[in-house]
Amino acid sequence: MIFQSILTQFQTLSSGTDAFKKLKQLCEQNIPLATDSSEQTALFLIYGFAKNYVLLYEDQAVTSEFAQAAKQQLLNYMLQLDGAIQTGQKDHILDSLNQVTADYMQSSRVF
């Protein structure tokens, strides 16, 4: 699965803007390649988060703690979505997409 592969790659990257740039690039390249519309939607959501992080922080100095916290927040979202995608159940995937969106809206919105 494409999403799981991208998640694994993002996990191995260090924290910081370069990791988010790579994630953004991977999502953008793979959205058209995903055969399942739910996986495409999850990739698009994560792409948006990564893109926002890059736009906001690419030219700013951020602490390593901030970068690590932002990466962990996004990893948590990706892990939640990956678990749902692995089930193949559209209703479960939709619930996870909605939950990630709701969690983000209640968060400090760092990206």
VENNORHU-V68716 format. One line per field, one symbol per residue. ss: DSSP state (a for helix, b for strand, c for the rest). psi: psi as a letter, one per 30 degrees, with the letter a starting at -180 (. if undefined). burial: # if it has 24 or more other C-alpha atoms within 12 Angstrom, else .. Layout:
ss->???
psi->???
burial->???
This chain:
ss->caaaaaaaaaaaccccaaaaaaaaaaaaaaacccccaaaaaaaaaaaaaaaaaaaaaccccccaaaaaaaaaaaaaaaaaaaaaaaaccaaaaaaaaaaaaaaaaaccccc
psi->keeeeeeeeeeflllleeeeeeeeeeeeefeffkfkeeeeeeeeeeeeeeeeeeeefegkklleeeeeeeeeeeeeeeeeeeeeeffgjeeeeeeeeeeeeeeeffafhf.
burial->.###.##..##...###.##########.##..#...##############.##............#..######.#########.......##.##..##........##
